[in-house]
Amino acid sequence: MQKGNIGVTTENIFPVIKKFLYSDHEIFLREMVSNAVDATQKIKTLAEKGDFKGELGDLTVQIKLDTEKGTLTISDRGIGMTEDEIDKYINQIAFSGVNDFLDKYKDNANAIIGHFGLGFYSSFMVSKQVEIITKSYKEGSKAVKWSCDGSPAYTIEEVEKVDRGSDIILHIDDDCKEFLEKNKIQELLNKYCRFMPVPVAFGKKSEWKDGKMVDTEEDNVINNIEPLWTKTPSTLKDEDYKNFYRELYPMQDEPLFWIHLNVDYPFNLTGILYFPKIKANIELQRNKIQLYCNQVFVTDQVEGIVPEFLTLLHGVIDSPDIPLNVSRSYLQSDANVKKISTYITKKVADRLQSIFKEDRKAYEEKWDDLKIFIHYGMLSQEDFYDRAKDFALFKDVDNKYYTYEDYKTLIKDNQTDKDGNLVYLYTNNQEEEYTYIQAAKQKDYNVLLLDGQLDSPMVSMLEQKFEKSRFTRVDADVVDRLIVKEDSKKVELEEEKRDNLSQVFKSQMPQIGQADFQVEVQALGQESQPVLITQSEYMRRMKEMSKFQAGMSFYSQMPDSYTIVLNSDHALVKSILEDCENKTTEALKPIVSELKGLQARLAALHQSQSGKKPEEITQDEKDDVKNTEESISNEKKKKTEVIANYAKDNSIVHQLIDLALLQNGMLKGQALDAFLRRSVELIK
């Protein structure tokens, strides 16, 4: 038996391995099996070239657990190693002494890519002792056994081994007993090794026999050595892609469609990307793309390789040209990464464009599910917007679809305002905003349905992209002011009547959260609703955008701004005004008279002081103005109280307010109950 020393103490080699290479203990199994697969593929290559004349035989990599001995063994029938090769690849770690290796790379873990033998050292993350029993394929080779307990010392001796290849025996450490559990090993093999290019078997298949599960003689092969992405697209059918999707993502809905990636210049890349149906929060859909390197699972964190908006896709990408650190745990900066990202973006855009051109009807049927991908891409990547604007669609409330250019042509004649701006009307909720939609339709306006998760930021972006265009929600104003085609006519009511009517309704508006209500009187025509509630387009848009953009959170704290629009042409509103005048005139007469006198006095005081400098105005004159203003305020309060006392007992006023609130989904709880009771009383 020969004894030796690797040449370095455990105080410096294994902390470096833990810190730089293998902080995730479970990675060891991927590395061990990958080494076995590499050795197996090398013997196949040698046989193909004629450099190995022997029988290949069964090349399955075997994984075996022995819970009694506390060992996990990975066996292959690959090229094996001689004693010299063990010294070269295991003891010296990548053709250099370990001291030199550590000195060279201690400050730059990323630079250790490609150093053979490092994968093997991940085994010491979970093992108190590691043994290698190996025999080279070379004629006349003798089998040797290498053993190390994690210290710098090792032993190597000749042993008996009939066949070529290597057995790596891991004596699992006491604090890593989970790796002696069958289910845990099965889980890790499924995660990391399910598509490796050489058969990998974990024990034997079992079957139900005589009332219990028993092992059979058949190997339990856990991997598919020829996954779908390795095959030529022309040989595959739709059902093949759907079956593979079910294999990757059990219990998921059928994908919308897929893209088969296959490129060998200027980099190697294969894979299949699926467009899934996204029902809920888009954040829940990320990290579903699996990254492989030569069919070995690396990660499902693919930011950097796949453009951000395409991290919503599902599927597989496999490339030997993706630069990884030695533990394959993260990407390194590299020109190829940018090229791959650009290629994938172009490939996705080309595929969407071809589907749109070849079968627009089928494309439209998928649009509601597709648009989140396309909108996300348009918002996050300028170059994708330029590609996608020709196949991105608008959908209106009648379920008709239009390209951006088609829709512009459709509405330009009827939805251009007096300033030459093209007005895109839209709704976020077809049911809640039904009345406003119908009012717009009566004017032959078209209304878009923008109810997607990303439609709010899309609206803001499109206003910047489209020339002389603006988007307005149908409930942002009364229909006559949504698209102003000529200067509006003045309201026919006298100012005092308009103020009194406004005060009737304003005094009875309920307190609803942080909502802020303003009241306007407009002549909307006898057929229009008596009372409408509109919401400021600007403030509502800003509040919606605050959900997506950092630095806008203050908008979310601001109250919702609504306008109560009273239709002075409607019979019910007219009757309320007339009834109010009849019942409040006597009480208001002295107040109005006093108000007029005070307002005239205030105007005279301001007039007398207008030509003076501030220092020339006496304190008595200042006090006179202040006292007059306070008197005016008091008289206005008296006027408000008289009108409010009238309005509080007017069931029609309350009914109209509640109807408007109900239409906007703002009438709830006790207020809704009171409305229902009042409705019954009015019907009686």
C-alpha positions as CSV (number, residue, x, y, z in Angstrom):
1,M,0.0,0.0,0.0
2,Q,1.3,3.4,-0.9
3,K,0.6,6.4,1.3
4,G,0.8,10.0,0.2
5,N,-0.1,13.6,1.0
6,I,-2.1,15.8,-1.3
7,G,0.1,18.6,-0.2
8,V,-2.2,20.9,1.6
9,T,-4.1,21.0,4.9
10,T,-7.8,20.7,5.3
11,E,-7.8,24.1,6.8
12,N,-7.3,25.7,3.4
13,I,-8.6,23.3,0.7
14,F,-12.1,22.4,1.9
15,P,-13.1,25.9,3.1
16,V,-12.3,27.1,-0.4
17,I,-14.4,24.3,-1.9
18,K,-17.3,25.2,0.4
19,K,-17.0,28.9,-0.2
20,F,-16.3,29.1,-3.9
21,L,-17.5,25.8,-5.4
22,Y,-20.1,23.8,-3.6
23,S,-22.1,25.7,-1.0
24,D,-25.1,23.6,-1.9
25,H,-24.4,20.1,-0.6
26,E,-26.8,18.3,-2.9
27,I,-24.8,19.3,-5.9
28,F,-22.4,16.5,-5.1
29,L,-24.7,13.9,-6.7
30,R,-24.9,15.8,-10.0
31,E,-21.1,16.1,-10.1
32,M,-20.5,12.4,-9.3
33,V,-23.0,11.1,-11.9
34,S,-21.7,13.7,-14.5
35,N,-18.2,12.3,-14.0
36,A,-19.5,8.8,-14.5
37,V,-21.4,9.8,-17.6
38,D,-18.4,11.6,-19.1
39,A,-16.2,8.6,-18.6
40,T,-18.8,6.4,-20.3
41,Q,-19.1,8.8,-23.3
42,K,-15.4,8.8,-23.7
43,I,-15.2,5.0,-24.0
44,K,-18.0,5.2,-26.6
45,T,-16.0,7.8,-28.6
46,L,-12.9,5.7,-28.4
47,A,-14.8,2.7,-29.7
48,E,-16.2,4.7,-32.6
49,K,-12.7,5.9,-33.6
50,G,-11.3,2.4,-33.3
51,D,-9.0,3.2,-30.4
52,F,-10.8,0.7,-28.2
53,K,-11.3,-2.8,-29.6
54,G,-13.1,-4.4,-26.7
55,E,-16.8,-5.0,-26.1
56,L,-18.6,-2.0,-24.8
57,G,-21.3,-4.1,-23.1
58,D,-23.8,-2.5,-20.7
59,L,-22.9,1.2,-20.2
60,T,-25.5,2.0,-17.6
61,V,-24.3,4.1,-14.7
62,Q,-25.4,2.5,-11.5
63,I,-26.3,4.3,-8.2
64,K,-26.5,2.1,-5.1
65,L,-27.4,2.8,-1.5
66,D,-26.3,0.7,1.4
67,T,-28.0,2.0,4.5
68,E,-26.3,-0.5,6.8
69,K,-22.8,0.5,5.7
70,G,-23.8,4.1,5.3
71,T,-22.5,4.3,1.7
72,L,-23.6,5.7,-1.6
73,T,-21.8,4.2,-4.6
74,I,-21.7,5.5,-8.2
75,S,-20.4,3.0,-10.7
76,D,-19.6,3.3,-14.4
77,R,-18.0,1.1,-17.1
78,G,-16.2,4.0,-18.7
79,I,-12.6,4.6,-19.4
80,G,-11.4,4.2,-15.8
81,M,-8.1,5.5,-14.5
82,T,-4.5,4.2,-14.0
83,E,-2.6,4.9,-10.8
84,D,-0.7,7.7,-12.7
85,E,-4.0,9.2,-13.8
86,I,-5.4,9.2,-10.3
87,D,-2.3,11.1,-9.2
88,K,-2.6,13.5,-12.1
89,Y,-6.4,14.2,-11.9
90,I,-7.2,13.6,-8.3
91,N,-4.2,14.3,-6.2
92,Q,-2.8,17.2,-8.1
93,I,-6.1,18.8,-9.1
94,A,-5.9,19.9,-12.7
95,F,-2.3,19.4,-13.5
96,S,-1.0,21.5,-10.6
97,G,-0.2,21.2,-6.9
98,V,-3.0,22.2,-4.7
99,N,-1.0,24.9,-3.0
100,D,-0.3,26.5,-6.4
101,F,-4.0,26.0,-7.3
102,L,-5.2,27.7,-4.2
103,D,-2.7,30.6,-4.4
104,K,-3.6,31.1,-8.0
105,Y,-7.4,31.2,-7.6
106,K,-8.1,32.1,-4.0
107,D,-9.2,35.6,-5.1
108,N,-11.0,34.6,-8.3
109,A,-13.3,31.6,-7.9
110,N,-14.7,32.2,-11.4
111,A,-11.3,31.5,-13.1
112,I,-11.4,27.8,-12.1
113,I,-13.6,26.7,-15.0
114,G,-12.5,23.6,-16.8
115,H,-10.1,22.3,-14.2
116,F,-10.7,18.5,-14.3
117,G,-11.1,16.8,-10.9
118,L,-12.8,19.6,-9.0
119,G,-16.2,18.0,-9.5
120,F,-15.0,15.0,-7.6
121,Y,-14.1,17.1,-4.6
122,S,-17.7,18.0,-4.1
123,S,-18.1,14.5,-2.6
124,F,-16.3,15.7,0.6
125,M,-19.2,18.0,1.3
126,V,-21.2,15.0,2.4
127,S,-18.7,12.3,3.1
128,K,-16.3,11.4,5.9
129,Q,-14.4,9.1,3.6
130,V,-14.3,8.7,-0.2
131,E,-12.9,5.6,-2.0
132,I,-12.2,5.2,-5.7
133,I,-11.9,1.7,-7.1
134,T,-10.9,2.0,-10.8
135,K,-9.5,0.1,-13.7
136,S,-8.4,1.7,-16.9
137,Y,-9.6,0.5,-20.3
138,K,-6.0,0.4,-21.5
139,E,-4.6,-3.1,-22.1
140,G,-2.6,-4.5,-19.2
141,S,-3.9,-1.9,-16.7
142,K,-4.2,-2.9,-13.0
143,A,-7.0,-1.9,-10.8
144,V,-6.3,0.5,-8.0
145,K,-8.1,1.8,-4.9
146,W,-7.7,5.4,-3.7
147,S,-9.0,6.4,-0.3
148,C,-9.1,9.7,1.6
149,D,-10.9,10.8,4.7
150,G,-10.9,14.5,3.8
151,S,-7.5,15.1,5.4
152,P,-4.4,15.8,3.3
153,A,-3.4,12.1,3.6
154,Y,-4.5,9.4,1.2
155,T,-3.7,5.8,0.4
156,I,-3.5,4.0,-2.9
157,E,-3.1,0.3,-3.5
158,E,-3.6,-2.4,-6.1
159,V,-6.9,-4.4,-5.8
160,E,-8.8,-6.9,-7.8
161,K,-11.4,-5.6,-10.3
162,V,-12.7,-7.6,-13.2
163,D,-14.1,-4.9,-15.4
164,R,-12.9,-1.5,-16.6
165,G,-14.5,1.7,-15.1
166,S,-14.8,3.3,-11.7
167,D,-16.7,2.8,-8.5
168,I,-16.9,5.9,-6.3
169,I,-17.9,4.9,-2.8
170,L,-19.0,7.7,-0.5
171,H,-19.1,7.0,3.2
172,I,-21.8,9.6,4.1
173,D,-21.0,11.8,7.1
174,D,-23.1,11.7,10.2
175,D,-24.5,15.2,9.7
176,C,-25.6,14.3,6.1
177,K,-27.7,11.2,6.8
178,E,-30.5,12.6,4.6
179,F,-28.4,11.4,1.6
180,L,-28.8,7.8,2.7
181,E,-32.6,8.1,2.2
182,K,-33.9,6.5,-0.9
183,N,-36.5,9.2,-1.6
184,K,-33.9,12.0,-1.2
185,I,-31.6,10.4,-3.7
186,Q,-34.5,9.7,-6.1
187,E,-35.5,13.4,-5.8
188,L,-32.0,14.6,-6.6
189,L,-31.6,12.2,-9.5
190,N,-34.9,13.4,-11.0
191,K,-33.8,17.0,-10.6
192,Y,-30.2,16.8,-11.9
193,C,-29.9,13.7,-14.0
194,R,-33.3,13.0,-15.6
195,F,-32.0,13.8,-19.1
196,M,-28.3,12.8,-19.0
197,P,-27.1,11.2,-22.3
198,V,-26.2,7.8,-20.7
199,P,-28.6,5.5,-18.9
200,V,-28.5,6.1,-15.1
201,A,-30.1,3.4,-12.9
202,F,-31.0,3.7,-9.2
203,G,-31.6,0.3,-7.9
204,K,-34.2,-2.1,-9.4
205,K,-37.7,-1.5,-10.6
206,S,-40.3,-2.9,-8.1
207,E,-43.7,-4.5,-8.6
208,W,-46.6,-5.6,-6.5
209,K,-46.4,-9.2,-5.7
210,D,-47.9,-11.4,-2.9
211,G,-49.3,-8.4,-1.2
212,K,-46.1,-6.3,-1.1
213,M,-43.7,-4.4,-3.3
214,V,-40.7,-6.4,-4.4
215,D,-37.7,-5.6,-6.5
216,T,-37.4,-7.1,-10.0
217,E,-34.3,-7.9,-12.0
218,E,-34.8,-4.9,-14.3
219,D,-32.8,-1.7,-13.7
220,N,-34.7,1.3,-12.5
221,V,-33.4,3.7,-15.2
222,I,-34.3,7.3,-14.0
223,N,-33.4,9.2,-17.1
224,N,-34.4,9.8,-20.7
225,I,-31.2,9.8,-22.8
226,E,-32.8,11.4,-25.8
227,P,-35.0,14.2,-24.6
228,L,-37.2,15.9,-27.1
229,W,-34.9,19.0,-27.6
230,T,-32.1,16.8,-28.9
231,K,-34.3,15.5,-31.8
232,T,-34.8,17.1,-35.2
233,P,-38.0,19.3,-35.2
234,S,-39.1,17.9,-38.6
235,T,-39.4,14.4,-37.0
236,L,-41.7,15.5,-34.2
237,K,-45.5,15.9,-34.0
238,D,-47.6,18.3,-31.9
239,E,-48.5,15.5,-29.6
240,D,-44.7,14.8,-28.9
241,Y,-44.3,18.4,-27.7
242,K,-47.4,18.2,-25.6
243,N,-46.3,15.0,-24.0
244,F,-42.9,16.4,-23.2
245,Y,-44.6,19.4,-21.6
246,R,-46.7,17.1,-19.4
247,E,-43.4,15.3,-18.4
248,L,-41.8,18.6,-17.4
249,Y,-44.8,20.1,-15.8
250,P,-47.4,17.6,-14.6
251,M,-50.9,19.0,-13.8
252,Q,-50.4,22.1,-15.9
253,D,-52.8,23.3,-18.6
254,E,-51.9,22.5,-22.2
255,P,-49.4,25.1,-23.5
256,L,-50.5,27.7,-26.1
257,F,-47.7,26.8,-28.5
258,W,-43.9,26.2,-28.4
259,I,-40.7,27.2,-30.1
260,H,-38.0,24.6,-30.9
261,L,-34.5,26.2,-30.6
262,N,-31.7,24.7,-32.7
263,V,-28.7,26.7,-33.6
264,D,-25.0,25.7,-34.0
265,Y,-23.5,29.1,-35.0
266,P,-22.1,31.4,-33.7
267,F,-22.9,29.3,-30.5
268,N,-24.5,26.0,-29.8
269,L,-28.0,26.1,-28.4
270,T,-30.9,23.7,-28.4
271,G,-34.1,23.7,-26.4
272,I,-37.9,24.0,-26.4
273,L,-39.7,27.0,-25.0
274,Y,-43.4,26.8,-24.3
275,F,-46.0,29.6,-23.9
276,P,-48.1,28.6,-20.9
277,K,-51.5,29.9,-19.9
278,I,-51.0,32.4,-17.1
279,K,-54.0,32.8,-14.9
280,A,-52.7,34.7,-11.8
281,N,-49.8,36.7,-10.5
282,I,-47.0,36.7,-13.1
283,E,-44.4,36.5,-10.4
284,L,-45.6,33.0,-9.6
285,Q,-44.8,31.9,-13.2
286,R,-41.1,32.7,-13.2
287,N,-38.2,30.3,-13.0
288,K,-39.9,27.5,-15.0
289,I,-37.2,27.4,-17.7
290,Q,-34.6,24.7,-16.9
291,L,-31.1,25.4,-18.0
292,Y,-29.0,22.3,-19.1
293,C,-25.4,22.0,-20.2
294,N,-25.0,18.9,-22.4
295,Q,-28.2,17.4,-20.8
296,V,-27.0,18.0,-17.2
297,F,-29.3,20.2,-15.2
298,V,-27.7,23.4,-14.1
299,T,-30.3,25.8,-12.8
300,D,-33.8,27.2,-13.2
301,Q,-32.6,30.8,-12.6
302,V,-32.1,31.9,-16.2
303,E,-32.0,35.7,-15.9
304,G,-29.3,36.9,-18.2
305,I,-29.7,34.1,-20.7
306,V,-33.4,34.6,-21.3
307,P,-34.7,38.2,-21.6
308,E,-36.6,39.2,-18.6
309,F,-40.0,39.1,-20.2
310,L,-39.4,35.6,-21.5
311,T,-38.7,34.2,-18.0
312,L,-42.5,33.8,-18.0
313,L,-42.1,31.0,-20.5
314,H,-41.6,27.3,-19.6
315,G,-39.3,24.8,-21.1
316,V,-35.6,23.8,-21.5
317,I,-32.5,25.5,-22.8
318,D,-29.4,23.4,-23.4
319,S,-26.0,24.9,-24.4
320,P,-22.4,23.9,-23.8
321,D,-21.4,27.5,-24.6
322,I,-23.1,29.1,-21.6
323,P,-20.3,30.3,-19.3
324,L,-20.8,28.9,-15.8
325,N,-18.6,29.0,-12.8
326,V,-17.0,25.6,-11.9
327,S,-19.9,24.5,-9.7
328,R,-22.3,25.4,-12.4
329,S,-24.3,27.5,-9.9
330,Y,-24.3,30.8,-11.6
331,L,-23.6,32.6,-14.9
332,Q,-20.5,34.5,-15.7
333,S,-20.3,37.6,-17.8
334,D,-19.7,36.7,-21.4
335,A,-20.4,37.9,-24.9
336,N,-22.1,34.6,-25.7
337,V,-24.8,35.3,-23.1
338,K,-25.8,38.5,-24.8
339,K,-25.8,36.8,-28.2
340,I,-28.0,34.0,-26.8
341,S,-30.4,36.4,-25.3
342,T,-30.7,38.4,-28.5
343,Y,-31.2,35.2,-30.5
344,I,-34.0,33.9,-28.3
345,T,-35.8,37.3,-28.5
346,K,-35.6,37.2,-32.3
347,K,-36.7,33.6,-32.4
348,V,-39.7,34.3,-30.3
349,A,-40.7,37.3,-32.3
350,D,-40.3,35.5,-35.6
351,R,-42.4,32.6,-34.3
352,L,-45.2,34.9,-33.2
353,Q,-45.0,36.8,-36.5
354,S,-45.3,33.6,-38.5
355,I,-48.3,32.3,-36.5
356,F,-50.0,35.7,-36.9
357,K,-49.5,35.7,-40.7
358,E,-50.2,32.0,-41.3
359,D,-53.4,31.7,-39.2
360,R,-54.7,35.0,-37.8
361,K,-57.9,33.5,-36.6
362,A,-56.0,30.9,-34.4
363,Y,-53.7,33.7,-33.2
364,E,-56.7,35.9,-32.2
365,E,-58.2,32.9,-30.3
366,K,-54.9,32.7,-28.2
367,W,-54.5,36.5,-27.9
368,D,-56.0,36.8,-24.4
369,D,-53.4,34.4,-23.1
370,L,-50.6,35.6,-25.3
371,K,-50.8,39.3,-24.6
372,I,-49.1,39.2,-21.2
373,F,-45.9,37.9,-22.8
374,I,-46.1,40.4,-25.7
375,H,-47.0,43.4,-23.5
376,Y,-44.2,42.5,-21.0
377,G,-41.7,42.3,-23.8
378,M,-42.9,45.6,-25.4
379,L,-42.7,47.3,-22.0
380,S,-39.2,46.0,-21.1
381,Q,-37.4,45.9,-24.4
382,E,-37.4,48.6,-27.0
383,D,-36.2,46.3,-29.8
384,F,-39.0,43.8,-29.0
385,Y,-41.6,46.6,-29.2
386,D,-40.3,47.4,-32.7
387,R,-40.7,43.7,-33.7
388,A,-44.1,43.2,-32.0
389,K,-46.0,46.3,-32.9
390,D,-47.1,44.6,-36.2
391,F,-48.6,41.5,-34.5
392,A,-49.8,43.0,-31.2
393,L,-53.5,43.4,-31.1
394,F,-56.3,45.5,-29.6
395,K,-59.5,43.8,-28.5
396,D,-62.8,45.7,-28.3
397,V,-65.8,45.1,-26.1
398,D,-67.5,43.2,-29.0
399,N,-64.6,40.7,-29.1
400,K,-63.2,42.0,-32.3
401,Y,-59.4,42.1,-32.8
402,Y,-57.4,44.7,-34.6
403,T,-53.7,45.4,-35.3
404,Y,-52.6,48.9,-34.1
405,E,-52.7,50.2,-37.6
406,D,-56.1,48.6,-38.4
407,Y,-57.6,50.2,-35.3
408,K,-56.2,53.6,-36.0
409,T,-57.9,53.5,-39.4
410,L,-61.1,52.3,-37.8
411,I,-61.5,55.2,-35.4
412,K,-59.7,58.2,-37.0
413,D,-62.9,59.7,-38.6
414,N,-65.2,59.6,-35.6
415,Q,-62.8,59.7,-32.6
416,T,-60.6,62.7,-33.4
417,D,-61.1,65.7,-31.1
418,K,-61.1,69.4,-32.0
419,D,-57.3,69.6,-31.5
420,G,-56.6,66.7,-33.9
421,N,-55.9,64.1,-31.2
422,L,-57.0,60.6,-31.8
423,V,-58.9,59.4,-28.7
424,Y,-58.8,55.7,-27.8
425,L,-61.7,54.9,-25.5
426,Y,-61.3,51.9,-23.2
427,T,-62.8,50.0,-20.3
428,N,-61.1,47.9,-17.6
429,N,-64.3,46.2,-16.6
430,Q,-67.0,45.6,-19.1
431,E,-69.7,44.8,-16.6
432,E,-69.1,47.6,-14.1
433,E,-68.7,50.2,-16.8
434,Y,-71.6,49.0,-19.0
435,T,-73.6,52.2,-18.9
436,Y,-70.7,54.3,-20.0
437,I,-69.9,51.8,-22.8
438,Q,-73.4,52.0,-24.0
439,A,-73.4,55.8,-24.0
440,A,-70.2,55.7,-26.1
441,K,-71.7,53.2,-28.5
442,Q,-74.7,55.4,-29.1
443,K,-72.3,58.0,-30.5
444,D,-70.8,55.2,-32.7
445,Y,-67.6,55.2,-30.7
446,N,-65.6,52.0,-30.4
447,V,-64.4,51.0,-26.9
448,L,-61.4,48.8,-26.3
449,L,-61.3,46.2,-23.5
450,L,-58.1,46.6,-21.6
451,D,-58.4,44.3,-18.6
452,G,-55.0,42.6,-18.5
453,Q,-52.4,42.7,-15.8
454,L,-50.1,45.0,-17.7
455,D,-52.6,47.1,-19.6
456,S,-52.2,50.2,-17.4
457,P,-48.5,50.7,-18.1
458,M,-49.2,49.7,-21.7
459,V,-51.6,52.6,-22.1
460,S,-49.0,55.1,-20.9
461,M,-46.4,53.6,-23.2
462,L,-48.6,53.6,-26.3
463,E,-49.5,57.3,-25.7
464,Q,-45.8,58.0,-26.1
465,K,-45.4,55.8,-29.1
466,F,-48.6,56.9,-31.0
467,E,-48.5,60.3,-32.6
468,K,-51.2,62.8,-31.4
469,S,-53.1,60.1,-29.5
470,R,-54.5,59.7,-26.0
471,F,-56.3,56.9,-24.1
472,T,-59.3,57.7,-22.0
473,R,-61.4,55.4,-19.9
474,V,-65.1,55.6,-20.8
475,D,-66.1,56.6,-17.2
476,A,-63.5,59.5,-17.1
477,D,-66.2,62.0,-18.1
478,V,-69.6,62.4,-19.5
479,V,-69.8,61.0,-23.0
480,D,-70.1,64.5,-24.6
481,R,-66.8,65.5,-23.1
482,L,-64.8,62.3,-23.7
483,I,-64.1,63.4,-27.3
484,V,-64.6,67.2,-27.5
485,K,-65.2,68.1,-31.1
486,E,-66.3,71.7,-30.6
487,D,-66.3,74.2,-27.8
488,S,-68.9,73.2,-25.2
489,K,-72.0,75.1,-24.7
490,K,-72.5,76.9,-21.4
491,V,-74.9,75.4,-18.9
492,E,-78.2,77.2,-19.2
493,L,-79.0,77.3,-15.4
494,E,-78.3,80.5,-13.6
495,E,-75.3,80.5,-11.3
496,E,-77.3,80.7,-8.1
497,K,-79.6,77.8,-9.1
498,R,-76.6,75.8,-10.2
499,D,-74.9,76.4,-6.8
500,N,-78.1,75.4,-4.9
501,L,-78.6,72.3,-6.9
502,S,-74.9,71.3,-6.4
503,Q,-75.2,71.9,-2.7
504,V,-78.4,69.7,-2.4
505,F,-76.4,66.7,-3.6
506,K,-73.0,67.6,-2.1
507,S,-74.5,67.9,1.4
508,Q,-75.8,64.3,1.2
509,M,-72.8,62.6,-0.2
510,P,-71.7,59.8,2.1
511,Q,-68.1,59.4,3.4
512,I,-66.6,56.5,1.5
513,G,-63.0,55.7,2.5
514,Q,-60.6,58.3,1.2
515,A,-62.8,59.2,-1.8
516,D,-63.1,62.8,-2.7
517,F,-66.3,63.9,-4.5
518,Q,-66.8,67.1,-6.5
519,V,-70.2,68.1,-7.9
520,E,-70.8,69.6,-11.4
521,V,-74.0,70.6,-13.2
522,Q,-74.1,69.9,-16.9
523,A,-76.9,69.9,-19.6
524,L,-76.6,66.4,-20.9
525,G,-80.0,66.0,-22.6
526,Q,-83.3,64.6,-21.4
527,E,-82.4,61.0,-22.3
528,S,-79.1,60.8,-20.4
529,Q,-78.9,59.6,-16.8
530,P,-79.9,62.1,-14.1
531,V,-76.7,61.6,-12.1
532,L,-73.4,60.1,-13.2
533,I,-70.1,59.5,-11.4
534,T,-66.9,60.1,-13.3
535,Q,-63.3,59.5,-12.2
536,S,-60.3,61.7,-13.1
537,E,-58.3,59.9,-15.8
538,Y,-55.1,61.4,-14.7
539,M,-55.3,60.6,-11.0
540,R,-56.7,57.1,-11.6
541,R,-53.8,56.5,-14.1
542,M,-51.2,57.7,-11.7
543,K,-52.6,55.5,-8.9
544,E,-52.5,52.5,-11.2
545,M,-49.0,53.3,-12.3
546,S,-47.8,53.5,-8.7
547,K,-48.3,49.8,-8.5
548,F,-45.7,49.2,-11.2
549,Q,-43.1,52.1,-10.8
550,A,-40.9,52.8,-7.9
551,G,-41.0,56.4,-6.8
552,M,-44.7,56.9,-7.5
553,S,-46.0,55.4,-4.2
554,F,-47.2,58.8,-3.0
555,Y,-49.9,58.6,-5.6
556,S,-51.3,55.5,-4.0
557,Q,-51.8,57.4,-0.7
558,M,-53.9,60.1,-2.4
559,P,-57.7,60.0,-2.3
560,D,-59.6,58.7,-5.2
561,S,-61.0,61.7,-7.1
562,Y,-64.6,61.5,-8.4
563,T,-67.0,64.0,-10.0
564,I,-70.8,63.8,-9.4
565,V,-72.3,65.1,-12.7
566,L,-75.9,66.4,-12.3
567,N,-77.9,66.4,-15.6
568,S,-79.8,69.7,-15.5
569,D,-81.9,68.5,-18.5
570,H,-83.3,65.5,-16.7
571,A,-86.9,65.7,-15.4
572,L,-86.0,64.3,-12.0
573,V,-83.2,66.8,-11.4
574,K,-85.4,69.7,-12.6
575,S,-88.1,68.6,-10.2
576,I,-85.6,68.5,-7.3
577,L,-84.4,72.0,-8.1
578,E,-88.0,73.3,-8.3
579,D,-89.0,71.6,-5.1
580,C,-85.9,72.9,-3.3
581,E,-86.7,76.5,-4.4
582,N,-90.3,76.2,-3.3
583,K,-89.3,74.9,0.2
584,T,-86.3,77.0,0.9
585,T,-86.9,80.4,-0.8
586,E,-88.4,82.0,2.4
587,A,-85.6,80.7,4.6
588,L,-82.9,81.7,2.1
589,K,-84.3,85.1,1.2
590,P,-82.8,87.1,4.2
591,I,-79.5,85.0,4.0
592,V,-79.1,85.7,0.2
593,S,-79.9,89.3,0.7
594,E,-77.3,89.6,3.5
595,L,-74.8,87.7,1.4
596,K,-75.2,90.1,-1.5
597,G,-74.7,93.1,0.7
598,L,-71.6,91.6,2.3
599,Q,-70.1,90.6,-1.0
600,A,-70.8,94.1,-2.4
601,R,-69.1,95.6,0.7
602,L,-66.1,93.3,0.4
603,A,-65.7,94.3,-3.3
604,A,-65.8,98.0,-2.3
605,L,-63.2,97.4,0.4
606,H,-60.9,95.6,-2.0
607,Q,-61.4,98.4,-4.6
608,S,-60.6,101.1,-2.1
609,Q,-57.3,99.3,-1.1
610,S,-56.2,98.2,-4.5
611,G,-54.2,101.4,-5.2
612,K,-52.4,101.3,-1.8
613,K,-49.1,99.8,-0.8
614,P,-49.4,97.1,2.0
615,E,-47.8,99.4,4.5
616,E,-50.3,102.2,3.7
617,I,-53.3,100.0,4.7
618,T,-54.4,100.7,8.3
619,Q,-55.1,98.0,10.8
620,D,-58.8,99.1,10.9
621,E,-59.0,98.6,7.2
622,K,-57.5,95.1,7.4
623,D,-59.8,94.2,10.3
624,D,-62.8,95.4,8.2
625,V,-61.9,93.1,5.3
626,K,-61.3,90.1,7.7
627,N,-64.6,90.7,9.5
628,T,-66.5,91.0,6.3
629,E,-65.0,87.7,4.9
630,E,-65.9,85.9,8.2
631,S,-69.5,87.2,7.9
632,I,-69.7,86.0,4.3
633,S,-68.4,82.6,5.4
634,N,-71.0,82.4,8.2
635,E,-73.9,83.4,5.9
636,K,-72.8,80.7,3.4
637,K,-72.8,78.1,6.2
638,K,-76.4,79.2,7.1
639,K,-77.3,78.8,3.4
640,T,-75.7,75.4,3.3
641,E,-77.6,74.3,6.5
642,V,-80.9,75.4,5.0
643,I,-80.3,73.4,1.8
644,A,-78.9,70.4,3.7
645,N,-82.0,70.3,6.0
646,Y,-84.2,70.3,2.9
647,A,-82.1,67.6,1.1
648,K,-81.7,65.2,4.1
649,D,-85.4,64.3,4.0
650,N,-85.6,64.1,0.2
651,S,-85.7,60.4,-0.7
652,I,-85.3,61.1,-4.4
653,V,-82.0,62.9,-3.8
654,H,-80.7,60.0,-1.8
655,Q,-82.0,57.5,-4.3
656,L,-80.3,59.2,-7.2
657,I,-77.0,59.4,-5.3
658,D,-77.2,55.7,-4.3
659,L,-78.0,54.7,-7.9
660,A,-74.9,56.4,-9.1
661,L,-72.8,54.8,-6.4
662,L,-74.4,51.4,-7.0
663,Q,-73.5,51.7,-10.7
664,N,-69.9,52.2,-9.8
665,G,-69.7,49.4,-7.3
666,M,-69.4,51.9,-4.4
667,L,-72.6,51.1,-2.5
668,K,-72.1,48.5,0.2
669,G,-73.0,47.3,3.6
670,Q,-75.4,49.5,5.6
671,A,-75.7,52.0,2.8
672,L,-76.8,49.3,0.4
673,D,-79.3,47.9,2.9
674,A,-80.8,51.4,3.3
675,F,-81.0,51.8,-0.4
676,L,-82.9,48.6,-0.8
677,R,-85.4,49.5,2.0
678,R,-85.9,53.0,0.4
679,S,-86.5,51.4,-3.0
680,V,-89.3,49.3,-1.6
681,E,-90.9,52.3,0.0
682,L,-90.7,54.3,-3.2
683,I,-92.3,51.5,-5.1
684,K,-95.2,51.4,-2.7
